[in-house]
Amino acid sequence: MAAPVTDRPLRTPQQPSSRRRRWPLARVDAKFTPYLFVSPFFLIFGAFGLFPLLYTAWVSLHDWQLVDGEQGFVGLDNYTALFGDPNFYNALGNTVSMFLLSTVPQLLAALGLAALLDRGLRGRTFWRAGLLLPNVVSVVAVALVFTQIFGRDFGIVNYLLELIGLDRVNWQADSWSSHLAVSAMVMWRWTGYNALLYLAAMQSVPRELYEAATVDGASRWRMFWSITVPSIRPTILFTIVVSTIGGMQLFVEPTLFDPKGASGVGGSDRQFQTLTMYLYEKGFRLFDAGYAAAIAWVLFLVVLVFALVNFTLARRIASKG
Amino acid sequence: MPTTRRPGFLVYGLLSAFLLASVFPLYFSFVVASKDNSAIGDKVPPLIPGGNLFANIARVFDTVDFWLAIQNSLIIASTVAVANVLLSSLAGFAFARLRFRGRDSLFLVVVGTAMVPTQLGVIPLYMLMSELDWYGQLQAVILPALVGALGVFMMRQACEETVPHELIEAARVDGCSVLRTFFTVALPAIRPQAAVLGMLTFMTAWNDYFWPLIVLDPNDSPTVQVAVSTLASGYYTDYSLMLTGATLGVLPVIALFLLLARHIVGGIMQGAVKG
């Protein structure tokens, strides 16, 4: 853009450039258009994200029926009822249990897989795509297929158990077995995805670090824990927080694991009902919007607390490593 | 871990085992979908496809209005994908390359919104939708999903990496409006990443279940996922019918994925938080 510089008189901004006519509103344009560009995001988030969340707090302070509407202000009654509700604690415990059962092995496996993939493989795209495949499958399909695989009478898992001389398990019947089955679905879907995130981070670790460690005679295992893991700490923290948020909201997998689907309560004895399922039951099947709103807010706080605790914990552990 | 030694048999073996585990449930779903229902009762679980696939597909279309479900899902997913690409690119471009007051703090808000779980607002959101008389209508699913933090984040990253400052400056000197600069300079440069975002949001919208289940009438205007899930919830579970539906619902996304796997994998790795 090197226009020949002849004599340059001092021009006031109103005077159009000699080279090209300047749009008179250019200044206004430059000042306000950026806000126009980012405004759709804030409008959409405000209307369908923030407003509902805040309004949930308002609803939770009322006796509010989904069909009949507001029935009067009740203060914190919904919350006191919730904290005395055994079903709530049951759902909370189930949620935490399934979150831990799925997330811990999942992230460890993802770390291992990423380490394998980080070693100059042939057919890189093929392996990476293979890892990601489960992630593009809908949760509904995953839940249905796994429910079949974990079936009591004709499921493959039970068939294999019997083959090696163990007893069949009625997967839906107990809490531990149902939690394991649901966690398997979550793990199947997300392990590869997290491995890809780790791989991306591992590839930006300076190779000289490994070379120096090799010269020092460090083992592969040692290098993994002393170089790779600390180097990709931000990504590990990121996946932990995201998995926490996702895990605390677990809904589709356990819902479809129940033979009654969305009209069930997570097993005959609520043995795998999660908090979101309980919210759905109260809000959309029993129409108690006020109570469901209270669950929603407590769930939100639980998510925040867990995300924060995990974040701090993981940071501490990683920095010791 | 990188060394000069090429990975050996063990590495490929482990990865193959994992790949097998990734593919098996999909394959199994297809096998059951191709059998008649009695095969499920066999002593040994079926592993070889049978010849009943088309009969089962026909049964799926008889049991639920699958055409309508496909049409609904297509409308929802493509609108959401196009909107996300456009709106996220606009915002991402502004955050990466334009100067305005409060830019950094506004971007922090965007990142922060990713922490707000949308599911928690479902009750008022549902009330809002019925207030607007949108219950059972597709816009109730489309509007909340038009743009998201992840997309803005990805497109900002894309602009930072690929849109040269000099070109924007040049366009500005030439008297180009900001909007035109976006369309002529930024958008062409970030086209690959925008395409990836489009595909990812398409898949997410296609696979969504919770919100469509709540706000659409399952008997009247379901999406593919809701329709498939109703196949599973009868008094008597018809496994081959159910997994035929599941297979059908997964096929379009798998096809899209296999076609574009390289770009999608690259897109996800690029969107990652790097260490």
Interface residues (C-beta under 8 A of the other chain):
Chain A: M1 S17 R20 R21 R22 W23 A26 D29 A30 K31 T33 P34 Y35 F37 V38 P40 F41 F42 I44 F45 A47 F48 G49 L50 F51 P52 L53 Y55 T56 V59 L66 L113 A115 L116 L117 D118 R119 G120 L121 T125 W127 R128 A129 G130 L131 L132 L133 P134 V136 V137 S138 V139 V140 A141 V142 L144 V145 F146 T147 Q148 I149 D153 F154 G155 I156 Y159 W188 G192 Y193 L196 L197 L199 A200 A201 M202 S204 V205 R207 Y210 T214 R220 M223 F224 T228 S231 I232 R233 P234 T235 F238 I245 M248 Q249 F251 V252 L256 P259 K260 G261 A262 S263 T276 L279 Y280 G283 F284 A289 A292 A293 A296 W297 L299 F300 V303 L304 A307
Chain B: M1 P2 T3 R6 P7 V11 Y12 L14 L15 F18 L19 A21 S22 V23 P25 L26 F28 S29 V32 I40 G41 D42 V44 P45 L87 S88 L90 A91 F93 A94 F95 L98 R99 F100 R103 L106 V109 V110 T113 M115 V116 P117 T118 Q119 L120 G121 V122 I123 P124 L125 Y126 M127 L128 L143 P144 L146 V147 A149 V152 A170 R172 V173 D174 G175 S177 V178 L179 F182 M203 W206 N207 Y209 F210 L213 I214 Q225 V228 S229 T230 A232 S233 T237 Y239 M242 L243 G245 A246 T247 G249 V250 V253 I254 L256 F257 L258 A261 R262 I264 V265 I268 M269 Q270 A272 V273 K274 G275
